[in-house]
Amino acid sequence: MATPSLLRVQVTAQRRRLDVSLPAEVALWEFLPEVLRGLGWRHDHARTVLVTAAGRRLDPERGLHGQDVVDGDVLTVAHAQEHQPAVLRDDLIEAVHERARVVLPSWSDGAAARARVVAPLVLAGLVVAVLSTAPLPPLLVAVASSGTLGVLAVAAYVGRDGPTWGAVTTAWLAVACASSVGRSGALVLGLGAGDVGVVAALAAGAVGLVALLVHGAYWPLHLPPLVAVAVWTAAGALTVPVGVPRWEVLLVVLAGATLVSTAVPALTVGATVARNRGEPESTIDVERLDVDILTAHRLVLALHLAGSLLLLALVPYAVGGGALPVGALLVLGAVRLLRLRHQRTAAMVAAGLASALLTSAWLVLHVVLARPDWVPWVLAVALGAAVAVCLATALTGGARERAGAGAWWGWCGDAAEMVLVVVLPLTVTAALWWDRWFTW
């Protein structure tokens, strides 16, 4: 019986199928690109294979007839990685060793580069945490902070071509170390309380400006420390004329900023609309509009991160002030957390959740160190914070649609936010003036 020169087969892809007559004795690689072009296959031809209905992968160096393909067969187009030929081994140890390299990822150069960035940042962060919480002599704090600042400078130079998060984290830790150097150095020199705050702010601001100039493309992430330092310095400047501690001024500022924070996106979008309103609809520059929207989003993100830094700076003073300031701080954090349900961008939601978790951990650390008798309450608050984080995640737009929570979750979030917005000024007022009222 003569061998047919053409075989009529059906070739199928993900969205198309093709009935075609193919040469039986010609190697597959010679006509496979034309077949794939007819199927609209957009992937690399060299990494594409034909698979029979039985799951057998065809050799591209051989023809259809030599691989037992007959008229009417159905062939499927697939990626080469999805249909690797089975490898049989006589030695079990050799087979395990070979498959372990495939199944278990190896320590790559990229992982080593990330480790080189993370290791000094983690150690520097631990030093900053110890210097911020432990009662150490000012001279020791100045020396340790200066050494940490030098380590961060070396890390910034080594990782100058590294990921964005490495440069931003290095800059934030450097600002904290510079503030510690300025404060402890001023104490060693015997300066007054007002001068100590000014020197610390100037040192932190100088380092923040250097980071902003070096990495100008990341200005939304380098701006929060500068905003936090500016607000902190302004709060210290109001301490003398107003006659109240710095942390009380800062608590009022944060509470007020949180209450009016929903107006910031509207103002930025309103400015963009006002600038483009005079142009005819057909002549609106969409690319410029995209730039405006992205700039507004970055500005809102920078302000949110600055508020998170100020909230972290407020934690030690609130713990030292007693239960009422801590309660006001918790209400403030809960309002910020519930506001996340209005956000739709991944950056804002991630920043809000990270801020909530970091603030909770920072608060727990200070309570355990300064108020050991509060430990049972700390456990309860930690569980409540975990529930609040889960609730905020469920109420965020994408999660709400996936979970099918609908209007019920939205109503619960609105009600909880409304109650906390009303309670926030009351708790701040009680935290600041309860002792004064009780004395009167």
C-alpha positions in Angstrom: 0.0 0.0 0.0 1.4 3.4 -1.0 2.1 5.9 1.6 0.0 9.1 1.1 2.1 12.3 0.6 -0.5 14.4 2.4 -2.3 13.8 5.7 -5.6 15.6 6.4 -5.5 16.5 10.2 -7.1 19.1 12.4 -4.8 21.4 14.4 -6.3 23.2 17.4 -5.1 26.1 19.5 -6.6 27.9 22.4 -9.2 29.8 20.4 -9.0 28.4 16.8 -9.0 25.2 14.9 -7.7 24.5 11.5 -8.4 21.7 9.1 -5.4 21.3 6.9 -3.5 18.8 4.7 0.1 18.5 5.7 3.0 16.7 4.1 3.5 13.3 5.6 7.3 12.9 5.1 8.5 16.5 5.7 9.9 17.5 9.0 7.5 19.4 11.2 9.7 22.4 11.7 9.5 23.2 8.0 5.8 23.8 7.8 4.9 24.5 11.5 5.4 28.3 11.3 2.8 28.5 8.5 0.3 26.4 10.5 0.8 28.6 13.5 0.4 31.7 11.5 -3.0 30.4 10.3 -4.0 29.7 13.9 -3.0 33.2 15.0 -0.4 31.8 17.3 1.7 34.7 18.6 4.3 32.8 20.6 7.8 31.8 19.7 7.7 29.1 17.0 10.9 27.5 18.3 9.2 26.9 21.7 6.0 25.5 20.3 5.2 21.8 19.8 2.4 19.6 18.4 0.7 17.1 20.7 -1.5 14.2 19.7 -4.8 13.4 21.3 -3.1 10.8 23.5 -0.8 13.4 24.9 2.3 12.3 22.9 4.6 15.1 21.9 5.7 15.1 18.2 9.4 15.4 17.3 9.8 18.6 15.1 12.8 16.9 13.3 10.6 14.1 12.0 7.6 13.9 9.7 4.0 13.0 10.6 4.1 9.6 9.0 7.1 8.5 11.0 5.3 9.3 14.2 2.1 7.3 13.6 -0.1 10.2 12.6 -2.9 9.2 10.3 -5.8 10.9 8.4 -8.3 12.5 10.7 -6.1 12.9 13.8 -6.4 15.9 16.0 -3.2 17.7 16.9 -3.0 20.4 19.6 -0.6 23.3 19.7 1.1 23.8 23.1 4.1 25.4 24.7 7.2 23.2 24.9 7.5 23.7 28.7 3.9 22.3 29.2 4.8 19.0 27.4 8.2 17.9 28.5 9.0 14.3 27.5 9.1 11.9 30.3 12.7 11.1 31.5 13.3 7.6 32.8 16.1 7.0 35.2 17.6 3.7 36.5 19.2 5.3 39.6 16.7 6.7 42.2 19.3 9.0 43.8 20.2 10.5 40.4 16.5 11.1 39.6 15.8 12.7 43.0 18.9 15.0 42.6 17.8 16.0 39.1 14.2 16.7 39.9 15.1 18.6 43.1 16.8 21.2 40.9 13.6 21.6 39.0 11.0 21.5 41.7 12.9 23.4 44.4 14.1 26.9 43.3 17.8 27.5 43.7 19.4 30.5 45.4 19.8 32.9 42.4 21.8 36.0 41.9 18.6 38.1 42.2 17.9 36.6 45.6 21.5 37.3 46.7 21.2 40.9 45.5 18.0 41.3 47.5 19.6 39.8 50.6 22.5 42.3 50.3 19.9 45.1 50.4 17.7 43.7 53.2 20.5 42.6 55.6 21.9 46.1 56.4 18.4 47.6 56.4 17.1 45.1 59.0 20.2 45.6 61.2 19.9 49.4 60.9 16.2 49.2 61.7 16.9 47.2 64.9 19.5 49.8 66.0 17.0 52.7 65.4 14.3 50.8 67.3 16.7 50.2 70.3 17.8 53.8 70.3 14.2 55.0 70.2 13.0 52.9 73.1 16.0 52.2 75.5 17.1 54.9 78.0 20.7 55.3 76.9 23.2 58.1 77.6 23.1 60.9 74.9 26.8 60.3 74.0 26.2 56.6 73.3 23.1 57.4 71.2 25.1 60.0 69.2 27.9 57.5 68.5 25.5 54.6 67.6 23.4 56.8 65.4 26.4 58.2 63.6 27.7 54.7 62.9 24.3 53.6 61.7 24.1 56.6 59.4 27.5 55.7 57.9 26.4 52.1 57.4 23.3 53.4 55.6 25.4 55.6 53.4 27.5 52.7 52.3 24.4 50.6 51.8 22.9 53.3 49.6 26.0 53.5 47.5 26.3 49.7 47.1 22.6 49.4 46.3 22.3 52.4 44.0 21.2 50.2 41.1 19.0 48.1 43.3 15.2 48.1 43.8 13.2 51.2 44.6 12.1 49.9 48.0 15.7 49.5 49.1 16.6 53.2 48.3 13.4 54.5 50.0 13.9 52.4 53.1 17.5 53.5 53.3 16.4 57.1 53.1 13.8 56.8 55.8 16.1 55.1 58.2 18.8 57.7 57.4 16.4 60.5 58.3 15.6 58.8 61.6 19.3 58.3 62.4 20.1 61.9 61.5 17.3 63.1 63.8 18.8 61.0 66.6 22.3 62.3 65.9 21.1 65.9 66.1 19.0 65.4 69.2 21.7 63.5 71.1 24.4 65.8 69.9 22.5 68.8 71.1 22.0 67.2 74.5 25.7 66.4 74.8 26.5 70.1 74.1 24.0 71.1 76.8 21.6 73.0 74.6 18.1 73.9 75.7 15.0 71.8 75.1 13.8 74.1 72.3 17.2 74.1 70.6 17.4 70.3 70.8 14.2 69.9 68.7 15.4 72.5 66.1 18.8 70.8 65.7 17.2 67.3 65.4 14.8 68.7 62.7 17.6 70.4 60.8 19.7 67.3 60.7 16.8 65.1 59.6 15.7 67.6 57.0 19.1 67.9 55.6 19.4 64.1 55.1 15.9 64.0 53.7 16.7 66.7 51.1 19.8 64.9 50.0 17.8 61.7 49.5 15.2 63.7 47.6 17.8 65.3 45.3 19.7 62.0 44.7 16.5 60.0 43.9 14.3 62.7 42.4 12.2 60.2 40.5 11.0 58.7 43.8 9.9 62.1 45.3 6.4 60.8 46.5 8.2 58.3 48.7 11.0 60.6 49.8 8.6 63.5 50.6 6.8 61.9 53.7 9.8 62.2 56.1 10.3 65.8 55.1 6.6 66.6 55.7 6.7 64.8 59.0 9.8 66.7 60.1 8.2 70.0 59.1 5.0 69.3 61.1 7.0 68.0 64.1 9.1 71.2 64.1 6.0 73.4 63.7 4.4 71.6 66.6 7.5 72.2 68.7 7.4 75.9 67.8 3.8 76.2 69.0 4.7 74.6 72.4 6.0 77.8 74.0 3.3 80.3 72.9 0.4 77.8 73.4 1.9 76.4 76.6 1.1 72.7 75.9 3.5 69.7 75.1 4.5 69.0 71.6 2.7 65.7 71.5 -0.6 67.3 72.3 -0.3 69.8 69.5 0.6 66.9 67.2 -2.4 64.8 68.3 -4.7 67.7 67.5 -3.1 68.2 64.1 -3.3 64.5 63.2 -6.9 64.3 64.3 -7.9 67.3 62.3 -6.0 66.2 59.2 -7.6 62.8 59.4 -11.1 64.3 59.6 -10.5 66.5 56.5 -8.3 64.0 54.6 -11.2 62.9 52.3 -11.2 66.4 50.7 -7.6 66.1 49.5 -8.3 63.8 46.5 -11.3 66.0 45.5 -9.1 69.1 45.6 -6.4 67.6 43.4 -8.9 66.2 40.9 -10.7 69.6 40.9 -7.6 71.4 40.0 -7.0 69.1 37.1 -10.6 69.5 35.8 -10.4 73.3 36.2 -7.2 73.5 34.2 -8.7 71.4 31.3 -12.2 72.8 31.4 -11.4 75.7 29.1 -10.3 73.3 26.3 -12.7 71.8 23.8 -13.5 68.2 24.4 -11.9 67.1 21.2 -8.6 68.8 22.1 -8.1 67.5 25.6 -4.5 66.2 26.0 -5.1 62.7 27.4 -1.4 62.1 28.1 -1.2 65.3 30.1 -4.4 64.3 32.0 -2.8 61.0 32.9 0.3 62.9 34.3 -2.0 65.1 36.4 -3.9 62.1 37.7 -0.7 60.3 38.6 0.7 63.4 40.3 -2.4 63.8 42.3 -2.3 60.2 43.4 1.4 60.5 44.4 0.7 63.6 46.4 -2.2 61.9 48.3 0.1 58.9 48.9 2.9 61.1 50.2 0.6 62.9 52.6 -0.8 59.6 53.9 2.7 58.2 54.5 3.6 61.4 56.3 0.7 61.0 58.6 1.7 57.5 59.3 5.2 58.6 60.3 3.7 61.3 62.6 1.5 58.6 64.1 4.5 56.5 64.9 6.3 59.5 66.5 3.2 60.1 68.6 3.1 56.6 70.1 5.8 56.9 72.8 4.2 60.2 74.1 0.7 58.7 74.1 1.8 55.7 76.1 3.5 57.9 78.6 0.4 60.0 78.9 -1.8 57.2 80.1 -4.9 55.3 78.9 -6.8 58.3 77.5 -4.1 59.3 75.0 -3.7 55.7 73.9 -7.4 55.4 73.4 -7.4 58.5 71.3 -4.6 57.1 69.3 -6.5 53.9 68.7 -9.6 55.7 67.5 -7.4 57.8 65.2 -5.9 54.7 63.8 -9.3 53.0 63.4 -10.6 56.0 61.4 -7.5 55.9 59.1 -8.1 52.2 58.6 -11.7 52.5 57.7 -10.9 55.3 55.2 -9.1 52.6 53.2 -12.5 51.3 51.9 -12.7 54.5 49.8 -9.5 53.7 48.1 -9.2 51.7 44.8 -5.5 51.8 44.1 -3.2 49.1 45.3 -0.5 51.5 46.6 -2.9 53.4 48.9 -4.5 50.2 50.3 -1.1 48.6 50.8 0.3 51.7 52.5 -2.7 52.0 54.8 -2.6 48.3 55.9 1.2 48.4 56.4 0.9 51.6 58.4 -1.8 50.0 60.6 0.3 46.9 61.2 3.5 48.9 61.9 1.7 51.3 64.3 0.1 48.4 66.2 3.5 46.7 66.6 5.2 49.9 67.7 2.4 50.6 70.2 2.6 47.1 71.6 6.3 47.4 72.0 6.1 50.6 73.9 3.3 49.4 76.1 5.1 46.2 77.0 8.3 48.2 77.9 6.7 51.2 79.7 3.4 49.7 81.0 3.8 46.1 81.9 0.5 46.1 83.8 -1.3 46.8 80.6 -0.2 43.5 78.9 -3.7 41.8 79.3 -5.3 44.8 77.6 -2.6 44.7 74.9 -3.6 41.2 74.0 -7.2 42.3 73.6 -6.3 45.3 71.6 -4.0 43.2 69.3 -6.9 40.8 68.6 -9.2 43.8 67.9 -6.6 45.3 65.5 -6.4 42.0 63.7 -10.1 41.9 63.2 -10.1 45.6 62.1 -7.5 44.8 59.5 -9.5 41.9 58.1 -12.6 44.0 58.1 -10.9 46.8 56.2 -9.5 44.3 53.7 -13.0 42.9 53.1 -14.5 46.3 52.6 -11.9 47.4 50.0 -13.4 47.6 46.6 -11.9 44.6 44.8 -12.3 42.4 47.8 -15.9 43.5 48.2 -16.7 42.4 44.6 -15.0 39.1 45.0 -16.6 38.3 48.3 -20.0 39.4 47.2 -20.5 41.4 50.4 -22.6 44.0 48.6 -24.4 46.9 50.3 -24.4 45.3 53.7 -20.6 45.6 54.2 -20.7 49.1 52.7 -23.4 50.1 55.2 -21.4 48.6 58.1 -18.3 50.5 57.1 -20.2 53.8 56.7 -21.8 53.4 60.1 -18.5 52.5 61.8 -16.7 55.4 60.2 -19.5 57.8 61.2 -19.4 56.7 64.8 -15.6 56.9 65.0 -15.5 60.3 63.3 -17.9 61.6 66.0 -16.0 59.9 68.8 -12.5 61.0 67.6 -12.8 64.7 68.7 -14.3 63.6 72.0 -11.5 61.2 72.8 -8.8 63.8 71.8 -10.5 66.4 74.0 -10.7 63.9 76.9 -7.0 62.9 76.4 -5.8 66.5 76.5 -8.0 68.1 79.1 -9.3 65.4 81.4 -6.7 65.9 84.0 -7.1 69.7 83.9 -10.9 69.4 84.3 -10.5 66.9 87.1 -8.1 69.3 88.9 -10.5 72.1 88.5 
